[in-house]
Amino acid sequence: MALMGDQFGIAQRKPAYVRFQNNTCYSIEVNWMNFHNKEQTYCILDPNKFVDVNTFSTHSWTFRECISKSHMVVAGREIFIATPWAEEHKRLEFKHPINVPLRTRVLIEMPAMDLRQLCLLKLASILKNKDDIITLEIPTTLQKELIEMITNKENSKIQLTN
């Protein structure tokens, strides 16, 4: 059985150099889709920060907000696949040849969210533990969602240290 990354063949696997830039006010998980089509956290990107990544044109990337695990978007899409640097060079139509790889800036943005989700995100960023949430006079369903969000936040930190 061929792995997902192998189905494209080595001939199509071309280097791509990207700069993922977090344009949101939230910490974002930068996730690489591995050859079994599972998200694998590459790094956590703080608000308004960037990370340079050397990848391939056959690799898919996704971006999630750390607390709610909501998808973020790049150019309106939840999944990003890089363009090989040589093709990016041609697209930009430089007058002189460039032999050094170009790094493409990729802006990570927040999609439109409903007011309920935005309020939960704000509360989850302020509250520190389960006891703080239980003291709030809000419906149990919202308390459960907030507890899950805080757990997600803690798990994101632990995942990167392992």
C-alpha positions as CSV (number, residue, x, y, z in Angstrom):
1,M,0.0,0.0,0.0
2,A,1.4,3.4,-1.0
3,L,1.5,6.1,1.6
4,M,-0.3,9.3,0.7
5,G,2.9,11.3,0.1
6,D,4.2,8.7,-2.2
7,Q,1.2,8.7,-4.5
8,F,2.4,11.8,-6.2
9,G,5.8,10.4,-6.9
10,I,9.2,11.8,-6.2
11,A,9.3,13.6,-9.5
12,Q,6.4,15.9,-8.4
13,R,7.8,16.6,-5.0
14,K,9.4,20.0,-5.5
15,P,10.9,22.2,-2.7
16,A,8.8,25.1,-1.5
17,Y,10.0,27.7,1.0
18,V,7.3,29.5,3.0
19,R,6.9,32.0,5.8
20,F,3.8,31.3,7.8
21,Q,2.7,34.5,9.4
22,N,0.0,34.6,12.1
23,N,-2.3,37.6,11.4
24,T,-4.7,36.7,14.2
25,C,-4.8,37.7,17.9
26,Y,-4.7,34.0,18.9
27,S,-2.0,31.4,19.3
28,I,-2.2,29.1,16.3
29,E,-1.1,25.5,15.8
30,V,0.7,25.0,12.5
31,N,0.0,21.5,11.5
32,W,1.6,19.3,8.8
33,M,-0.6,16.6,7.3
34,N,1.6,13.5,7.6
35,F,1.6,10.6,5.1
36,H,-1.3,9.0,6.9
37,N,-3.4,12.1,6.5
38,K,-3.2,13.0,10.2
39,E,-2.4,16.4,11.6
40,Q,0.9,16.7,13.2
41,T,1.7,19.8,15.1
42,Y,4.8,21.5,13.7
43,C,4.8,24.5,16.0
44,I,2.6,27.0,18.0
45,L,2.7,30.4,16.4
46,D,2.0,33.4,18.7
47,P,-0.1,36.3,17.5
48,N,1.7,38.5,14.8
49,K,4.7,36.1,14.7
50,F,6.1,34.1,11.8
51,V,8.0,30.9,11.2
52,D,10.1,30.0,8.1
53,V,9.4,26.4,6.9
54,N,11.1,24.4,4.2
55,T,8.5,22.1,2.8
56,F,7.5,20.4,-0.5
57,S,4.7,21.0,-3.0
58,T,3.1,17.7,-2.1
59,H,2.7,18.6,1.6
60,S,-0.6,19.9,3.0
61,W,-0.7,22.3,6.0
62,T,-3.6,23.3,8.3
63,F,-3.9,25.9,11.0
64,R,-5.9,25.7,14.2
65,E,-6.6,28.1,17.0
66,C,-5.1,26.4,20.1
67,I,-8.0,26.8,22.5
68,S,-11.1,26.0,20.4
69,K,-9.2,24.0,17.7
70,S,-11.1,26.1,15.2
71,H,-9.7,26.1,11.7
72,M,-7.9,29.2,10.6
73,V,-7.6,30.1,6.9
74,V,-5.0,31.0,4.3
75,A,-6.4,32.8,1.3
76,G,-9.9,31.7,2.4
77,R,-9.0,28.0,2.5
78,E,-8.5,25.7,5.5
79,I,-5.8,23.6,3.8
80,F,-2.7,25.1,2.3
81,I,-0.4,23.4,-0.3
82,A,2.7,25.3,-1.2
83,T,3.7,26.3,-4.7
84,P,7.3,25.2,-5.6
85,W,9.7,28.1,-5.3
86,A,10.6,27.9,-9.0
87,E,7.0,28.3,-10.1
88,E,6.5,31.1,-7.6
89,H,9.5,32.9,-9.3
90,K,7.9,32.5,-12.7
91,R,4.5,33.8,-11.4
92,L,6.2,36.9,-10.1
93,E,7.8,37.6,-13.5
94,F,11.1,38.9,-12.4
95,K,13.2,40.4,-15.2
96,H,16.4,38.9,-14.0
97,P,17.0,35.2,-13.2
98,I,17.1,34.2,-9.6
99,N,19.0,31.1,-8.6
100,V,18.3,31.4,-4.9
101,P,15.0,30.0,-3.6
102,L,12.3,32.5,-2.9
103,R,10.3,32.3,0.4
104,T,6.6,32.9,0.0
105,R,4.8,34.7,2.7
106,V,1.6,32.9,3.8
107,L,-0.8,34.9,5.9
108,I,-2.9,32.9,8.4
109,E,-6.2,34.6,9.2
110,M,-9.3,34.0,11.3
111,P,-12.4,33.1,9.3
112,A,-15.7,34.7,10.1
113,M,-16.9,33.3,13.5
114,D,-20.2,33.7,15.3
115,L,-20.5,35.9,18.4
116,R,-21.0,32.9,20.6
117,Q,-17.7,31.3,19.5
118,L,-15.8,34.6,19.9
119,C,-17.2,35.1,23.4
120,L,-16.2,31.5,24.4
121,L,-12.7,32.1,23.0
122,K,-12.3,35.2,25.1
123,L,-13.6,33.6,28.3
124,A,-11.3,30.6,27.7
125,S,-8.3,32.9,27.3
126,I,-9.1,34.6,30.6
127,L,-10.1,31.7,32.8
128,K,-7.4,29.5,34.1
129,N,-9.0,26.3,35.4
130,K,-12.2,24.2,35.7
131,D,-13.1,25.7,39.1
132,D,-13.2,29.2,37.6
133,I,-15.7,28.0,35.0
134,I,-18.0,26.2,37.4
135,T,-18.5,29.4,39.4
136,L,-19.9,31.2,36.3
137,E,-23.7,31.4,36.2
138,I,-24.0,30.1,32.6
139,P,-25.6,27.0,31.1
140,T,-23.9,23.6,31.7
141,T,-23.4,23.1,28.0
142,L,-21.3,26.3,27.8
143,Q,-19.4,25.3,30.9
144,K,-18.5,22.0,29.3
145,E,-17.3,23.7,26.1
146,L,-15.2,26.1,28.1
147,I,-13.6,23.2,30.1
148,E,-12.8,21.5,26.8
149,M,-11.2,24.7,25.4
150,I,-9.0,25.1,28.5
151,T,-8.0,21.4,28.3
152,N,-7.1,21.9,24.6
153,K,-5.0,24.9,25.5
154,E,-3.1,22.9,28.1
155,N,-2.7,19.9,25.7
156,S,-1.2,22.1,23.0
157,K,1.5,23.2,25.4
158,I,2.2,19.6,26.6
159,Q,2.2,18.2,23.0
160,L,5.1,20.5,22.0
161,T,7.3,19.6,25.0
162,N,7.1,15.9,24.3
